[in-house]
């Protein structure tokens, strides 16, 4: 579906600021049998709302196709880093939202229940909601009660049977949702008046600050910053009561929303966004030019490695890596295979580029170069692989300043 109006303010004044061509869904990892089938591609461009500043994809793939047509392959417990992050997050949310033992915490897009498991350990009553059937089966196996549905009016009614929630969390999923108005009505219906709705996701400002263009992919309906959210939440009688940036996914923001006073941090953060040029079309023109330069540099590096007799692999088959691979037109001509630790991905193929995904053990002496796709955990991956293969040259695909 082509986007004609802003998801937050409804304005039709939308300006295209980045065009990455046509892409398959980034999380649509393929089984071998699917390699011979036609692969759907959709336009992948970023629009900036000239009215409120919200960033969004120009095209929304129906949510049923994104999460229910193929096995969803992201697993929130896939690394020690993510487990540690969600354990800390449960502690912070419990303290700030004042969650007492036995009070209800709801996690939307709860995945295999990594965050909810941490809330459970702290004594909260928990409820997950997730649309992906294969992921919900894993959550239930972990003892995390999970409704297999989108978070909407009907799942909200099911949750209300347990009472109102003292905290509703949504990590790396608020940016996947459309329409947001209906979604917020369901949040308001479940949230306790003294409770907090807590959003955590990759921060839009980081795309500009760190040139992370590969966080742009089809599953991301929106790119979230603070300024456009303020009037949006106001429509529901809510304010941003606290916010903080953190290093997760190489640059996330955690936003607490509730019926209390707006935090003074909000004005400071908006000033930062404006000073960085996040809402200026000129900033985006420069950014788009640097994204094109990134493609040229990366392709040159890979071609040089290959033509010099090298063997290249890709490390960490993250969804964002698929934006990079498909935007640059990289396939098995340049990269032999990708590696990943997740059993949900090993044995499958990357969408579009069709790189076979193997376990990390598949790296051998003859591999000369490793392109790091999961750059957000680059240091961790390097420290894991380097001691065994000290000759290996790492390529990190960041945009050259
Ligand atoms: Zn808008």
Boltz pocket constraint, residues with backbone or C-beta under 6 A from the ligand:
constraints:
  - pocket:
      binder: B
      contacts: [[A, 6], [A, 7], [A, 8], [A, 9], [A, 10], [A, 11], [A, 49], [A, 50], [A, 51], [A, 52], [A, 53], [A, 54], [A, 228]]
      max_distance: 6.0
